[in-house]
Amino acid sequence: MQTDTQIVRATLKGGSHHFGLLVKRYADYLFGLGMRISGGHVALAEDASQQAFLKAFTYLKSFNQSKDFKHWLTGIAVNCCRDLLKDASRYSEFEGAVEDSHTSTSDSNDEFFKLIRPLNDEEKQLFVLRYVYEYTIDEIAQMLDIKPGTVKSKLSRGVEKLR
Amino acid sequence: MSAFESILSAERSKVYQQRNIDLYTYYTMSLIAQAEAERRMKARLKILGSMMLISVALMMMPFKPLTASLASYLTRLDWQLFLILALVGYGLALCMAIGLRGVRLAFR
């Protein structure tokens, strides 16, 4: 199996069709990330994942190949989610129509969405990355291009809200 | 805190899946192809626009006075001196090229 970096190199050399492998590989991951950050918004999660792939492809030349592609893609996806959440109202009327476009391996975990409801968008992103995906503080800071101290303080404020 | 942990571990074990991954990939790739085509089109339009601007500028240039001044300059030119200077110039360039080649070979 080709590594992410090999596919990135092939894409930069040979064209966009190689990028399809990365889309297939990370489609579910980005969709899940979007679902969790948006609190179960299917349409928003789909749009965010597509925008993330589009942006990743556009800025692929700027990707530092010595770093982890998944982390880089996650950072882009979180930023896309943040942008789309600012205008989340436009999704509410279409939400019912696209409900069937995805599946999950277990029954709907509404409890999780209820749990993170008191958090603001930024706190939700950090909480999901830290406690669901179990990334370290430094990894999150690198992904989102913020200081580790800021991540720490915002996370502890978020956790305090949930208590 | 145990309820908190159980909700989190349930969420961690949950896997979200696109129902039709091939369709999703196809659609995403078509979006990428569309964006690529748009970028290429913009680049072509920029080149075309600058070429049109250059050609318009060339057409608007006052050619007659320019050609007249060039013709008068060429008639006044001392062709003998011009050829000597050209020969000296080419000779110097040749010497420098040979010298540089020697330096490059020496450092290989």
Interface residues (C-beta under 8 A of the other chain):
Chain A: S16 H17 F19 G20 V23 K24 A27 D28 F31 G32 M35 R36 A45 E46 Q50 F53 L54 F57 T58 D100 S101 H102 T103 S104 T105 S106 N109 E111 F112 L115 Y131 V132 E134 L162
Chain B: F4 I7 L8 A10 E11 R12 S13 K14 V15 Y16 Q17 Q18 R19 N20 I21 Y24 T25 Y27 T28 M29 L31 I32 A33 A35 E36
